[in-house]
Amino acid sequence: MVRRIAVFALFMTMAFFAGLVVTGRMRSAAETTAATAPQPAARAAAPINGAMPDLTGVAQRAISSVTNISSTQIVRTPNSPFANDPFFRFFFPNDQDDAFGYRERRAQSLGSGVIVSRDGYVLTNNHVVDQGVEVTVTMPDQRELRAKVIATDPATDIAVLKIDASNLPTMPWGDSSQLKVAEWVLAIGNPFQLNQSVTLGIVSATGRRLEGRLATYEDFIQTDAAINPGNSGGALVNARGELIGINTAIFSETGGYQGIGFAVPSNLARHVMDELIRYGEVQRGTISGITLQPLTTRLAEQLGAPNTHGMVVVNMQQRSEAYAAGLRPGDVIVTFNGTTLEDQSHFVRLLSDAKIGSTVTLGVLREGKSTSVKVPIVKSTGQVRRR
């Protein structure tokens, strides 16, 4: 009996160790197979959409077409000790100036410009050269050239200069009507006399209107590219190196950059430039013999208009062509050739762009009822200046 138990125990022990050996070999084989099996290839990292573009080449080419502009102005100030006294100004508006005389001093306005033709035409802002008696253009190679002011257009704040030079580097024109919000742009100019400074930003908005605070004809590109004093007249450039705007102004409560800048679109600037070079002025249309004002909420209620989109005829000359065509004081103009008016700036743009000598159809609300009037477009004689 004892012998049987011993044999059985020996047999079980041998079976146990044999099982361990077999299991170990299987595990070792499995690990070897796993170690030598080919691993799947790692997936390539997908490119990150919206990565910042490399604009170094664009900037290098563009800065060769951007200049520094210096305009010297003669400023007259009265010698009268009461010049700033409102009491004396009210009762003696001119006498004290004549009695004490004036003194003159030279003031300098600094800005930027863009070379737009190989034979020396330079585009800048009107406020950079306004009333300047001497205008100097400093080239990227530090040459200083005297410039002639060909003509200016205060309505868009554009001025055209001419320098005596040839074979100049120019920047290709871009189509500003194709701009998209959030598109990358470069602002190039001379802020604080730091020549050929480049800043990067995006298009924040297009078709921006500021209720006549910057110009009469307003259709601005808004950008967050840094624009500071001295950038006026400089270039706004897209990622293809094309000129798509002329930097004009900033919105700021401190006088410095706050992320809101404005530029005249290239399509408008080019049209104005061509007109100034060809005619010495920008030929714009208008309706003669009428006085208009924006439609306010109170006026809309009084005149039976459903909203404030429109212009009110507040005064007319009875001998004017518009009066003969049927337009009357109190009429609310709500459409222009079928286009619904948005605000005063929108109406001014439509009217200015209308072909001189043509007839436009105005949609009018009169005593709450809709009607239409066809009025002739004549040449405007305001908002232009030639030298």
Disulfide bonds with the S-S distance in Angstrom:
none
